Amino acid sequence: MSFSSNTGTYSIYSVSASNVESFLGSTENLVVDNGLDLINTAGSGEILHTCVVSSDTSQIAPTTNQIPGIVASTSSKIASTYGSSDVAPFYYWYRITFEFAVGAANGNLTKVGITNSSGSLFSVAMFKDPEGNPTTIQPMTNERLRVVYDYKVYINSTDIVLEDVKIFKNSDNLYKITIRPASINSATMARDLNKGLFITDYYSGNYSLSAYRGKIGKITSTPSDYLFQKNNALNAQAYTNGDFIKFFSISLGHNEFNHTSGISSLLFSTSRGAYQIQFEPPLIKNDTQIMNIKLPITSGR
């Protein structure tokens, strides 16, 4: 099991007619349960699509799935940047800037949120004062409201170790398996955060699975001593709303990934990141065997 956590921060500005920007405040968001479902659901479209502001004062919770009292919404994006941190804590980030038309978002505003292109809620936050108490912001009718959303996906950097694993039905061999993230600095991963990362095969030149003779590397690298690869063969399993687990699988036939010295590690590339998997002792597969690999990835907050 691999785990990623989703966080974000809204920074709010008013912009005058002369284009002078004034900072109004910032607040951490809540990626709601519905947002975690969107991340894992193919066909969700662009998730960071529309920004909404509201005058609603009700409390928000993980189960919040709509924002009442919407005052204005915009899908006008004036800037976006992305990147990754390849030092601990490891994360991908995406920054997007929304801007409302002059006078569209005025009055007493209490909440800000982001929806996908179909209006399904991803993230929401209440405006708070420096002491953490709910407050309002009040842009003037001749001002534009500018919202900067910083979205981060943190990758669990703790090795997942499985002991005494039986892989082949007709064999008594037991394996120690270690799962570790790989190549956290992937620009492609960071670039597509706004799309929810449910695409299944775009990492590492579309090589869904690669085999190696060497051991797994550090989190910022990949395994060593390359052997084979299998392209565009990764399958994303049907997602169940509310469990926040996305399963990816790949199958190897009788004549795939066979090597007399065995496979010490695999690079398993998914739309939620790339993971290196080490086998101790090396995995010996021959042309009488088939192999199915299934990797669950959990999305949380």
Phi, psi and chi 1 to 4 in degrees:
 res  aa     phi    psi   chi1   chi2   chi3   chi4
   1 MET       -  131.6  177.7   72.9   70.4      -
   2 SER  -116.9  152.8  -61.7      -      -      -
   3 PHE  -133.6  137.7  177.4   79.5      -      -
   4 SER  -131.5  142.2   61.8      -      -      -
   5 SER  -115.0  142.4   58.7      -      -      -
   6 ASN  -112.7  123.8  -59.3  -93.7      -      -
   7 THR  -133.6  170.3   67.7      -      -      -
   8 GLY  -170.6  159.9      -      -      -      -
   9 THR  -137.5  134.3  -58.2      -      -      -
  10 TYR   -98.3  131.0  -67.9   98.9      -      -
  11 SER  -116.9  131.2  -61.9      -      -      -
  12 ILE  -115.6  134.9  -45.0  -62.8      -      -
  13 TYR  -134.7  148.9  -57.4   83.6      -      -
  14 SER  -104.8  144.7   62.3      -      -      -
  15 VAL  -125.0  122.4 -175.8      -      -      -
  16 SER   -77.0  173.2   69.9      -      -      -
  17 ALA   -62.4  -26.0      -      -      -      -
  18 SER   -92.1   12.4   57.1      -      -      -
  19 ASN    69.8   28.8 -148.8   36.2      -      -
  20 VAL   -88.8  124.9  175.2      -      -      -
  21 GLU   -95.8  130.8 -173.7  178.8   78.6      -
  22 SER  -121.6  128.8  -60.5      -      -      -
  23 PHE   -77.0  127.4  177.3   64.7      -      -
  24 LEU  -103.1  -20.8  -60.7  179.8      -      -
  25 GLY   147.8  171.7      -      -      -      -
  26 SER  -139.1  156.1   64.0      -      -      -
  27 THR  -153.5  141.1 -178.3      -      -      -
  28 GLU   -74.0  144.7  -67.8 -174.4   -3.8      -
  29 ASN   -91.8  171.2   81.2  158.4      -      -
  30 LEU  -119.2  114.0  173.0   66.0      -      -
  31 VAL   -76.2  109.4  177.0      -      -      -
  32 VAL   -75.0  167.8  -63.7      -      -      -
  33 ASP   -55.1  -41.1  -71.1   -6.6      -      -
  34 ASN   -60.9  -34.6 -172.8   73.8      -      -
  35 GLY   -66.1  -40.0      -      -      -      -
  36 LEU   -65.8  -34.9  -62.5  179.7      -      -
  37 ASP   -65.3  -40.6  -74.4  -21.0      -      -
  38 LEU   -61.0  -40.1  -70.8  176.9      -      -
  39 ILE   -56.9  -37.5  -71.8  169.9      -      -
  40 ASN   -96.2    3.4  -70.4  -67.4      -      -
  41 THR  -111.2  114.7  -54.6      -      -      -
  42 ALA   -61.0  138.8      -      -      -      -
  43 GLY    92.6    5.9      -      -      -      -
  44 SER   -73.4  -12.4  -66.1      -      -      -
  45 GLY    72.6 -165.1      -      -      -      -
  46 GLU   -71.2  119.4 -176.6 -179.1  -12.9      -
  47 ILE   -76.7  -43.0  -72.2 -179.8      -      -
  48 LEU   -87.3   69.5  -53.8 -175.5      -      -
  49 HIS  -104.6  -45.8 -175.2  -88.6      -      -
  50 THR  -131.4  135.8  -58.6      -      -      -
  51 CYS  -104.5  135.6 -176.9      -      -      -
  52 VAL  -126.3  148.6  -59.0      -      -      -
  53 VAL  -125.1  150.5  -72.5      -      -      -
  54 SER  -140.7  159.0  166.2      -      -      -
  55 SER  -103.9    8.5   59.9      -      -      -
  56 ASP   -71.1  140.6  178.6   61.1      -      -
  57 THR  -112.1    4.6   58.0      -      -      -
  58 SER   -69.4  153.1   61.6      -      -      -
  59 GLN   -69.9  150.1  -66.5  -64.3  -48.3      -
  60 ILE  -102.6  155.1   58.4  176.4      -      -
  61 ALA  -149.4  165.9      -      -      -      -
  62 PRO   -54.4  -29.2  -28.5   36.7      -      -
  63 THR   -84.7   -3.3   53.7      -      -      -
  64 THR   -59.9  127.5  -61.1      -      -      -
  65 ASN  -127.4    7.0   59.0   18.3      -      -
  66 GLN  -155.6  161.1   61.0 -179.1  -15.3      -
  67 ILE  -117.0  108.8  -56.9  177.5      -      -
  68 PRO   -71.5  167.2  -13.7   28.5      -      -
  69 GLY    62.3   36.4      -      -      -      -
  70 ILE   -65.9  127.8  -68.6  177.6      -      -
  71 VAL   -90.7  -39.7  173.3      -      -      -
  72 ALA  -158.3  157.6      -      -      -      -
  73 SER  -142.1  154.9   65.0      -      -      -
  74 THR  -152.3  143.9 -176.7      -      -      -
  75 SER  -113.6   15.9   56.3      -      -      -
  76 SER   -77.9  114.8  174.6      -      -      -
  77 LYS  -112.3  121.1  -52.2  172.0 -175.6   69.6
  78 ILE   -98.8   -9.7   62.5  172.0      -      -
  79 ALA  -165.0  151.1      -      -      -      -
  80 SER  -154.0  139.6   62.1      -      -      -
  81 THR  -139.4  164.3   53.9      -      -      -
  82 TYR  -156.4  164.3   55.6   86.0      -      -
  83 GLY   178.9 -163.5      -      -      -      -
  84 SER  -150.9  157.3   62.3      -      -      -
  85 SER  -108.5  114.9  171.9      -      -      -
  86 ASP   -99.7   25.6   56.6    3.8      -      -
  87 VAL  -126.3  154.1  -64.6      -      -      -
  88 ALA   -64.9  139.5      -      -      -      -
  89 PRO   -76.2  141.4   30.1  -34.7      -      -
  90 PHE   -84.6  130.7  -57.7   98.4      -      -
  91 TYR  -157.2  157.0   60.9   86.8      -      -
  92 TYR  -100.4  147.4  -60.4  107.3      -      -
  93 TRP  -135.2  152.6   60.4  -90.8      -      -
  94 TYR  -142.0  125.4 -168.7   95.1      -      -
  95 ARG  -114.3  128.6  172.1  177.3  -71.4 -178.6
  96 ILE  -131.3  138.7 -171.6  166.4      -      -
  97 THR  -116.1  119.1  -57.7      -      -      -
  98 PHE  -100.1  149.8  -66.5   91.7      -      -
  99 GLU  -138.3  130.5 -171.7  163.0  -79.7      -
 100 PHE   -88.8  153.9  -68.0   79.5      -      -
 101 ALA   -66.5  160.2      -      -      -      -
 102 VAL   -55.8  126.6  174.7      -      -      -
 103 GLY    75.3   -1.7      -      -      -      -
 104 ALA   -73.6  -34.0      -      -      -      -
 105 ALA  -118.5   77.2      -      -      -      -
 106 ASN  -125.8 -178.6   54.8   36.6      -      -
 107 GLY    89.4 -162.1      -      -      -      -
 108 ASN   -91.2  105.5  -65.6  -36.6      -      -
 109 LEU  -100.5  135.9  -55.9  177.5      -      -
 110 THR  -118.2  -22.7   57.3      -      -      -
 111 LYS  -138.3  155.9  -74.4 -179.6 -179.0  174.6
 112 VAL  -137.3  145.5   60.7      -      -      -
 113 GLY  -152.8  170.7      -      -      -      -
 114 ILE  -130.4  137.2  -74.2  179.9      -      -
 115 THR  -122.5  166.9   72.5      -      -      -
 116 ASN   -82.1 -174.8   75.0  -15.5      -      -
 117 SER   -67.2  -16.1   54.1      -      -      -
 118 SER   -97.7    3.9  -60.3      -      -      -
 119 GLY    86.4   10.8      -      -      -      -
 120 SER   -84.2  130.5 -166.5      -      -      -
 121 LEU   -70.9  131.1 -175.6   62.6      -      -
 122 PHE  -104.6  -49.6  172.9   72.5      -      -
 123 SER  -144.2  148.8  159.8      -      -      -
 124 VAL  -149.4  152.2   63.2      -      -      -
 125 ALA  -149.8  149.8      -      -      -      -
 126 MET   -96.5  142.5  -62.0 -170.6   74.4      -
 127 PHE   -70.1  135.8  -63.5  125.6      -      -
 128 LYS  -133.6  152.2  -65.3 -176.4  178.4 -179.1
 129 ASP   -82.2  176.6   62.0   22.6      -      -
 130 PRO   -58.9  -20.8  -28.0   36.7      -      -
 131 GLU   -90.0   -0.1  -75.3   71.5   44.2      -
 132 GLY    88.9   11.7      -      -      -      -
 133 ASN   -92.1  146.1  -59.8  -50.4      -      -
 134 PRO   -57.1  140.5  -24.8   34.9      -      -
 135 THR  -146.8 -177.3 -171.7      -      -      -
 136 THR  -123.8  157.2   62.3      -      -      -
 137 ILE  -116.2  151.9   62.1  169.4      -      -
 138 GLN  -137.6   75.0  -59.6  160.8  -22.7      -
 139 PRO   -61.6  149.0  -18.7   31.6      -      -
 140 MET   -80.5  161.6  -54.9  -64.1  -70.7      -
 141 THR   -67.7  -19.2   55.9      -      -      -
 142 ASN   -99.7   14.5   62.5  -14.6      -      -
 143 GLU  -112.9  158.5  -66.7  178.5  -32.7      -
 144 ARG  -103.0  140.9  -53.6 -170.8  -56.0  -84.9
 145 LEU   -94.1  130.2 -171.9   68.9      -      -
 146 ARG  -118.6  129.1 -175.9  171.8  -68.4  169.7
 147 VAL  -122.2  122.7  177.2      -      -      -
 148 VAL  -106.6  122.5  179.4      -      -      -
 149 TYR  -111.6  120.5 -177.8   59.5      -      -
 150 ASP  -103.4  111.3  -72.7  -68.0      -      -
 151 TYR  -108.7  131.9  174.5   43.2      -      -
 152 LYS  -129.3  141.5  -66.4 -179.9  179.4  178.7
 153 VAL  -117.8  109.3  175.3      -      -      -
 154 TYR   -86.1  136.2  -74.0   86.8      -      -
 155 ILE  -103.3  128.6  -55.3  -60.8      -      -
 156 ASN   -60.7  121.3  179.3   24.5      -      -
 157 SER  -100.0    4.9   57.9      -      -      -
 158 THR   -84.5  128.6  -56.9      -      -      -
 159 ASP   -58.0  138.9  -76.5   -5.2      -      -
 160 ILE  -101.3  119.2  -62.6  171.0      -      -
 161 VAL  -117.8  126.0  179.8      -      -      -
 162 LEU  -115.1  127.2  -53.1  174.0      -      -
 163 GLU  -103.5  148.5  -58.5  -83.9    2.7      -
 164 ASP    52.8   54.0  -62.2  -30.1      -      -
 165 VAL   -94.3  129.6  177.8      -      -      -
 166 LYS   -94.6  123.9 -175.5  174.4 -178.3  178.7
 167 ILE  -102.2  -45.4  -64.7  177.8      -      -
 168 PHE  -102.2  135.7  -63.3  111.9      -      -
 169 LYS   -60.2  -42.8  -70.2 -177.6  178.2  179.3
 170 ASN   -98.4   37.8  -61.2  -38.2      -      -
 171 SER  -145.0  144.6  172.1      -      -      -
 172 ASP   -94.7    2.1  -66.8  -32.3      -      -
 173 ASN   -64.6  134.4  -69.5  -19.4      -      -
 174 LEU  -114.2  144.4  -61.8  177.6      -      -
 175 TYR  -124.7  148.6  -65.8   85.8      -      -
 176 LYS   -96.6  126.2  176.0 -177.5  176.7 -178.7
 177 ILE  -117.9  129.8  -62.4  176.8      -      -
 178 THR  -119.1  127.7  -57.1      -      -      -
 179 ILE  -112.9  131.3  -56.7  173.0      -      -
 180 ARG  -145.5  141.0 -179.3 -177.9  -61.9  167.8
 181 PRO   -60.2  159.3  -21.1   32.7      -      -
 182 ALA  -136.8  144.8      -      -      -      -
 183 SER    48.2   62.0  -61.8      -      -      -
 184 ILE   -65.7  -14.1 -167.6   66.0      -      -
 185 ASN   -91.4   24.1   58.5  -11.8      -      -
 186 SER   -65.2  116.5  166.5      -      -      -
 187 ALA   -65.8  -34.1      -      -      -      -
 188 THR   -63.2  -41.9  -54.8      -      -      -
 189 MET   -59.8  -48.4  -78.6  -72.1  -62.2      -
 190 ALA   -64.3  -41.0      -      -      -      -
 191 ARG   -60.3  -35.7 -177.4 -166.9   67.8 -161.3
 192 ASP   -98.7   14.8  -72.5  -24.0      -      -
 193 LEU   -58.1  -37.0  -76.3 -177.8      -      -
 194 ASN   -66.3  -15.2   65.2  -43.8      -      -
 195 LYS   -96.5    0.9  -64.0  179.9 -179.3  177.1
 196 GLY    92.6  -10.9      -      -      -      -
 197 LEU    64.2   30.0  -62.5 -178.6      -      -
 198 PHE   -95.1   -0.9   45.3   73.9      -      -
 199 ILE   -66.3  146.2  -53.9  167.2      -      -
 200 THR  -108.3   -9.6   59.0      -      -      -
 201 ASP  -147.4   41.4   60.0    0.2      -      -
 202 TYR  -106.8   -0.8   57.5   70.2      -      -
 203 TYR   -84.4  147.6  179.0   83.9      -      -
 204 SER    53.2   50.7 -171.0      -      -      -
 205 GLY    67.7   26.4      -      -      -      -
 206 ASN    67.2   22.6  -72.7  -13.1      -      -
 207 TYR   -88.2  100.7  -56.7  152.5      -      -
 208 SER   -67.3  -36.7  -59.9      -      -      -
 209 LEU  -142.3  131.8 -171.2   70.0      -      -
 210 SER  -129.2  145.6  -60.2      -      -      -
 211 ALA  -113.8  150.1      -      -      -      -
 212 TYR  -140.6  153.2  -59.7   81.7      -      -
 213 ARG   -83.7  -28.0  -91.6 -169.2  -66.7 -105.7
 214 GLY   -85.5  174.0      -      -      -      -
 215 LYS   -77.9  169.1  -66.1 -176.2  176.6 -178.7
 216 ILE   -68.3  155.2   56.1  177.5      -      -
 217 GLY   -99.2 -166.9      -      -      -      -
 218 LYS   -69.6  171.9  -63.3  178.8  179.9  179.8
 219 ILE   -60.6  -30.2  -68.3  176.1      -      -
 220 THR   -89.5   13.1   52.3      -      -      -
 221 SER  -138.1 -170.1   64.0      -      -      -
 222 THR  -127.8  171.4   56.2      -      -      -
 223 PRO   -61.7  167.8  -23.0   34.1      -      -
 224 SER  -110.5  161.3   59.8      -      -      -
 225 ASP    65.0   71.8 -156.8   -4.5      -      -
 226 TYR   -63.6  143.1  166.2   79.7      -      -
 227 LEU  -119.0  -66.9  -75.6  171.9      -      -
 228 PHE  -136.2  168.3  -43.5  109.2      -      -
 229 GLN  -145.3  155.7   68.6 -169.8   28.9      -
 230 LYS  -129.9  127.3 -175.4  163.6 -176.9  173.1
 231 ASN  -101.6  141.5  -57.1  -13.2      -      -
 232 ASN    51.3   39.3  -57.2  -46.6      -      -
 233 ALA  -120.8   11.8      -      -      -      -
 234 LEU   -82.5  135.6 -171.6   66.4      -      -
 235 ASN  -114.6  128.1  -65.1  -55.4      -      -
 236 ALA   -91.3  122.7      -      -      -      -
 237 GLN   -75.7  158.6  -54.8  -60.1  -57.0      -
 238 ALA   -57.7  134.2      -      -      -      -
 239 TYR   -92.7  140.4  172.7   71.1      -      -
 240 THR  -102.4  118.4  -58.6      -      -      -
 241 ASN   -54.5  135.1  -83.6   -9.6      -      -
 242 GLY    93.6  -12.1      -      -      -      -
 243 ASP   -97.1  -15.7   68.7    6.5      -      -
 244 PHE    59.9   24.4  -45.2  134.7      -      -
 245 ILE  -118.9  126.4  -59.3  174.0      -      -
 246 LYS  -110.0  123.5 -173.5   73.7  168.8 -177.5
 247 PHE   -98.6  133.1  -73.0   92.5      -      -
 248 PHE  -119.1  141.9  -62.8   91.3      -      -
 249 SER  -141.3  158.6   64.6      -      -      -
 250 ILE  -150.6  145.8 -165.0  167.3      -      -
 251 SER  -117.7  141.3  -64.2      -      -      -
 252 LEU  -115.3  125.1  -62.4  175.0      -      -
 253 GLY   -81.5 -175.6      -      -      -      -
 254 HIS   -57.8  -34.4  -67.7   98.7      -      -
 255 ASN  -104.6   18.4  -62.4  -45.6      -      -
 256 GLU  -112.6  137.8  -64.5  179.2  -66.5      -
 257 PHE    61.5   33.2  -76.1   43.6      -      -
 258 ASN   -91.4  131.9  -58.5  -31.7      -      -
 259 HIS  -154.2  135.1 -162.4  -82.9      -      -
 260 THR   -64.4  -31.9   54.0      -      -      -
 261 SER   -87.4   -6.0   65.6      -      -      -
 262 GLY    89.3  165.8      -      -      -      -
 263 ILE  -106.7  120.4  -63.9  170.5      -      -
 264 SER   -86.7  -27.5  -69.3      -      -      -
 265 SER  -155.8  157.1   54.1      -      -      -
 266 LEU  -126.1  150.6  -63.2  171.6      -      -
 267 LEU  -111.6  114.6  179.8   64.6      -      -
 268 PHE  -107.7  110.0 -163.3  117.7      -      -
 269 SER  -104.6  119.2  -58.7      -      -      -
 270 THR  -123.7  173.6   80.9      -      -      -
 271 SER   -78.0   -2.0   58.0      -      -      -
 272 ARG  -110.7   17.8  -91.4  -44.8 -117.7 -176.5
 273 GLY   126.6  171.3      -      -      -      -
 274 ALA  -109.4  138.2      -      -      -      -
 275 TYR  -130.1  138.8  -62.7   87.6      -      -
 276 GLN  -104.1  136.6   36.1 -167.7  -19.8      -
 277 ILE  -123.6  122.1  -54.9  172.2      -      -
 278 GLN  -107.3  139.2 -179.1  169.3  -74.1      -
 279 PHE  -114.2  130.0  -59.0   93.3      -      -
 280 GLU  -129.1  115.4  -60.8  174.6   82.1      -
 281 PRO   -71.0  174.9   30.7  -37.4      -      -
 282 PRO   -55.2  146.7  -26.3   35.6      -      -
 283 LEU   -81.4  118.8  179.8   67.3      -      -
 284 ILE  -101.7  114.3  -54.2  -66.9      -      -
 285 LYS  -120.4  139.0  178.7 -176.3  174.0  -61.6
 286 ASN  -126.8 -176.7   57.7   46.8      -      -
 287 ASP   -78.5    8.5   60.8    8.0      -      -
 288 THR  -100.2   -0.2   68.1      -      -      -
 289 GLN  -121.1  149.8  -60.9  162.4  -41.2      -
 290 ILE  -117.1  161.3   61.6  173.0      -      -
 291 MET  -142.2  130.2 -173.5  172.2  177.4      -
 292 ASN  -115.1  128.5  -62.4  -48.9      -      -
 293 ILE  -115.9  132.2  -55.3  170.1      -      -
 294 LYS  -133.1  125.5 -169.5  174.6 -176.1 -179.9
 295 LEU  -122.5  117.8 -179.2   68.4      -      -
 296 PRO   -91.7  135.0   28.7  -27.0      -      -
 297 ILE  -123.5  124.3  -59.7  177.2      -      -
 298 THR   -97.1  135.5  -58.8      -      -      -
 299 SER  -108.0  131.6  -60.3      -      -      -
 300 GLY  -142.5 -164.2      -      -      -      -
 301 ARG  -113.5      -  -77.4  178.9  -74.3  -91.9
